[in-house]
Amino acid sequence: MKTPEEITYLKNDWLYDPCYDIEETEGFEDHKEELLAFKKETEAKWEFNRITRLQKMSIGLGLDDNLKLVAFLEMLENRIIKLEENFTS
């Protein structure tokens, strides 16, 4: 059984780098349900924020809630920014 501090540390670590299944972390088997609930809740918040951001962008661009197009434009914009960063480095 892990301490509340250890669980909090794991959650914060996962928030920094959410590329693994937190609920499958070795040594935290007794906390699998809590960690899975945390992961699902956090991912739902991230998705809500993403959709909200895309909706605001679509309105600002006059694209009438065309979220797929706005998401594509955002992806292209991010790629251009990375290319510019690599070019000026």
Secondary structure, DSSP 8 states (H G I E B T S, - for coil): ---HHHHHHHHHHHHH---S-GGG-TT-GGGHHHHHHHHHHHHHHHHHHHHHHHHHHHHHTT-TT-HHHHHHHHHHHHHHHHHHHHHH-
